Amino acid sequence: MNITIYSTTTCPYCKMLKDYLIGKSVSFIEKMVDTDEEAQKEMLSASNGFMGVPFTVITRDDGTKETVVGFDKGRFELLLIK
């Protein structure tokens, strides 16, 4: 499973999400959309134009993808145990 978090340098919910995943020993890649134009383009493509952060893409080993808008702890709990 690969997790990519699209984030900004000032987003408190992004920090909460990252702290939550670190606390669960879940690795992730962080892409800063406020300082990296390429990351911003990736996020726009993956989110169908949505610009809110955090925006997370979870890619499973079989290639299926799940997306999560915001820090939805309940949804992460469900997705991380699958």
URZIPE-V156916 format. One record per residue. N is the residue number from 1. PHI is phi in degrees with one decimal (none if undefined). Layout:
# URZIPE-V156916
N PHI
N PHI
This chain:
# URZIPE-V156916
1 none
2 -116.9
3 -120.7
4 -118.4
5 -109.1
6 -92.2
7 -141.5
8 -128.1
9 -69.4
10 -112.4
11 -81.7
12 -68.5
13 -71.2
14 -63.9
15 -63.4
16 -60.5
17 -63.4
18 -62.9
19 -62.7
20 -62.0
21 -66.2
22 -60.9
23 -62.7
24 -96.2
25 56.7
26 -103.6
27 -83.7
28 -155.0
29 -108.3
30 -108.7
31 -123.4
32 -91.1
33 -77.3
34 -89.0
35 -125.9
36 -129.8
37 -62.0
38 -65.2
39 -64.1
40 -62.7
41 -63.7
42 -58.6
43 -62.9
44 -58.6
45 -69.1
46 -68.8
47 -102.1
48 57.4
49 93.4
50 -71.8
51 -112.6
52 -77.2
53 -125.7
54 -73.6
55 -123.1
56 -118.5
57 -116.9
58 -107.7
59 -106.9
60 -78.1
61 -60.8
62 -86.1
63 93.7
64 -70.9
65 -124.9
66 -123.9
67 -120.6
68 -132.8
69 -96.9
70 77.8
71 -100.5
72 -99.8
73 -56.5
74 -61.5
75 -66.6
76 -63.4
77 -57.1
78 -67.0
79 -70.5
80 -77.9
81 -93.3
82 -68.2
